[in-house]
Amino acid sequence: MKPPPFAYFAPRSLDEAVKLIDEHQDDGKLLSGGQSFVPVLSLRLASPATIIDLNRVEGLGGASEMPDGGLRVRGLTRHREIELSPLVARLNPLLTGTMPHVAHVQIRNRGTTGGSCSHADPAAEMPAIALTCDADFVLTSVTGERVVPAGEFFQGVFTTALEANEILTEIRYPAWPKGRRWGFEEMARRRGDFAIVGSAVLVDFDEAGRCGAAKITIFGAGDIPLRIAEAEEMLVAKGLTPETMREAGRITSAAIEPRDDLHASADYRRDVSAVMVRRALEQTASPLRTGVAA
């Protein structure tokens, strides 16, 4: 298949890029990694009149530590760069530990974290990690920057808070507190496929080993990744035990509203979601889940 004709721009600065997307917001699309967009374009499922390629924009890639110990990941940062970065492993082990589950290494070499979150596939890992970590999204336009929390960014299937004239320029992950452990589990048809159902969790332990805070996200089981607040509150109230881990899974299964599709039925996704949450929580029992991810 061949894409339809389009005008092509390759800006070299962010100022140039935001001006172009502002000018072409009615008929233009941004290209970053292209791992999702190019196949859609080639199949003519999308027919933009203009494509603005961000790959030559200086300063739009890379990860760095923020003054408060948080992690800044710029929108054009490749998945593979995140996967191999010692800095990311130190500041956010969950992000590092999730990366091997993102597609295949060939795709991770080109795919970008900003592109994945902007695409907002409900079965993708990066949106779920951003939501679990309470990340903030920095959206840039000709009028300046605005910051949108992950909980408000994802609005539906392939739908986000991004306006037509904005670019997702960076994702800010809060500092990783002492005593935090992480877990990640997903079920896919084959290694590298999108998840049928997956779960990411964070548990913050106090000095006495008690659960002081918990964050539980389920993805692939609805239109957007979903935090399970009732299960989080239950773990803080009752502590982390084999029974409360199973209870968190049951609460998750009851909270989601999955759909039937070619890959799995809604009932199957409900059952699997309980298992994914329980297994992810079980991983937090290991002290190895506090440091650099394997």
N, C-alpha and C positions, 0 to 999 in steps of 0.2 A: 504494500500500500504506500501511497505517496500523500504527503500533507497537501492541503489547499494552498494557493499562493498567499504570501504575506509579506509585509514590509519588515525589515530586520534592522535593529539598532543594537550596538554593543558599546554602551557608555563605559568610561574609564574612571568616573568619579561618582560618588553618591549624589552630589548636587545635580549632576547631569542626569542620573537615573531617575531621581524623583521628579525632575522637570519633564522628562519624557513620559513617565507613567501618568503624570497629571494631565499632560496634553492628550494622551491616548487612552485615558481611563475608560472611555465608552467602548473601545474596540481593541484594546491591547491586553496582552498577557505577559507576565514575567517568567523568565526561564532561569532556573538556578542549576540544580543537578540534572533535571530533565528525566529522571528515572520513572516518574509517573506521567509527566506531561507529554513527553515525546511520543510514547506509544498511543496516547489518546489523540494526539495531533495526527499521527500517521494513519490511524484508523478513521480519521475525519469525524471523531466524536466531538471535537472542538474545532472551530474555524475562526480564530482571531485574525483580524486584519493586520495586526501589528504584534511583533514579538520583541521584547526588550531583554536582551541577554545580560545577566548580572555577573557573569564569570570573570570579566575583566575589571570589575569595580575594585579599586584599591581599598584595603582596610575593612572589607566586608567578611573576611574569614579569620579563623583562629580563636583560641580560647585563652582567657587570662583570669588572674585572681583579682577580685575586687578588694578595696581597702578593708571591708568588714569580714573578709574571709570567704565571701561568696564566690561563685563561679560565673563568669561572663562568657557565653558562647555566641559568637557572631553568626549571623544568618547563613552565610555561605560556607560554614565549616563542614567539611566532609565527615560522614559517619566514621570512616576509617581513621581519620585524624583523632577523633574523640576516643575511639576504641584503643588506640596505641599511646595516648597522651599520659605520661606520668602525673602531670598536673591535674588532669581530670580525675584520674584514679585516686589521687590524694584528697581532692576537694569534694568529689561526689562519686563514691564507689558504685552506687546504684546505676548511674549513667554508664559507667564503664562495663559493669556486669551485664547490662542489657544488650549492649552492642552486638555480641555474637549472634543474637536472635534476630537481628535486623537483616532480612533478606540474605544475600550471599556476598562474599567478599568483593566480587566484581562490581556489584551494585553499591556496596558501601564505599568503594573507591571514588564514586562519582556523586552519589546521593548526598544531600545536605540536610542538616537538622532543621534549618529554617524552611526549606522546601517541604519536608515531611509534615511539619506542624501547620504550615499554610495550606497544604493539601487536605489535611484533616480527615484522613481515612479512619473510620472508627476501629479498624482492626490493627492500626499501626502502633508501634511501641513508643515512639517519641512523644506523641501527645499525652499518652498515659503517664510517662515519666515526668513530664512537665507538670501535670496536674498533681501527681503524688508529692512532688517536691515543693508545691506552692510557688512555682516559678512565675516570673513576670515577663511579658512580651513587650519589647520596645518597637513601636510602629512609627515609621518616619515618612513624612510627606513634605511638600513645599512649605507648609506652615509650621513645621517643626516636629517634635516628638510627642507621642503620648504613650503611656504605660498601661497595659491591660493585664490583670491577673489571669493566670491559666484557667481559673474557675469561670471566668467570663468570656474567655477567648473562643472556646469551642462551642458552637451553637447548633450544630446539626451535621448530617452526613455531608462531607466536603464543604462545610459552611463555617466561617469564622467571623470574628469581629473586625477583620481587615476591611477597610474601605477600598474602593476601586482605585484610589490614587495613593495608596500607602504601600510601603515595603517593610516586611519584618526584618529588622536590622540586627537584633540581638535578643537572646534569651538570658535572663538573670536568675540563677539558682541560688537560693539563700544558703548561708553558711551551714556547714554540717556540724551539729552539736556533738559534744562529747557524750558517749554512751549510746549513740544511734547505731542501729543495725538495720540491714536491708534484706529483702527477699524478692525474688522474681520467678514467676512460673508461667509458662504458656503451653497451650496444646495446639499444634498445627498438623495439617495432613502430612507435610514433609518438612524437614529442616530447611528453614529459609522462607517458607511460605508465610503469608499473613496468618495471624493467630485466629483460630476459631473462637477461642476464649483465652484470656490471659489475666494475670494479676500482678501488680507491683505493690509492695508494702514497705513501710518504714516504722520502726518501733524505737522509741527513745526510752532508755532505761536510766533510772536515777542511781545514785551511789549504793543504795541498798538492793539494787537489782530489780526494783519494781517498775512496772510499765507506767511511765509518766505521760506518754503521748503515743498515739498510733495514727498512721495514715494508710488507708486501704483503698486501692483503685482497681476496678474491673474494666477490661476493655474487650472489644470484639463481641460484646453482648448487648449492644444498643447503638443508638445513633451517634453517641459521643462517649468518651471514657467517663466513668462515673465513680466518684468518691462515695464510700459507704459509711456515712457518718454514724449511723446507729451501731454498726459493728465496732467502729473506732471507740466510741464512748463506752461500749460494753467492756472492751479490753482494758481501758483505763480503770473502770470501776471494779472489775473482777480479777484483773491480772492475767498474765499470759500462762496458760496451762493447756495441756492437750484437749481438755473439754472446751475451754473457751475458744481455742482455735477452731474446733469443729462448729461451735456455735456461731462464730464469725462467718464461717462458710454458709451455714443455714440462713443467717440473716441476709447475706449477699444474694443467695439464690432467690429469696422471697422479694428482694428489693428491685431486681432488674426486670426489664420488659423486652426480652430479645425477640427477634423475628425468625421465622423459618426462611431458609434459603437453600441453594443447591448443596451447600457444604454441611449443614446441620439443622436439625429442627430446634424450635424454641425450647422445648422440654429438655432436649439434650444439652443445650447451652446452660440452662438453669442447673442441671445436675453437675456439669463439668465446672461451672463457676465456683461451686462450693468446694470442690477438690482443689482448684487452683489457689483459692484464698488460703485454705488450710495448709497446703504445701509451702506456699510462700512464707506464711507465718512460721512454719516449722524451721525454715532456714535461718530465721533470726535467733534461734537458740544457739547458733555457732558463734563463738567470739571472732572467727575469721571474717564474719560479715560486718565488722566495724572498720576494717582497713582496706588495703588495696584489693580490688576484686581479682579473682583468678581468671 
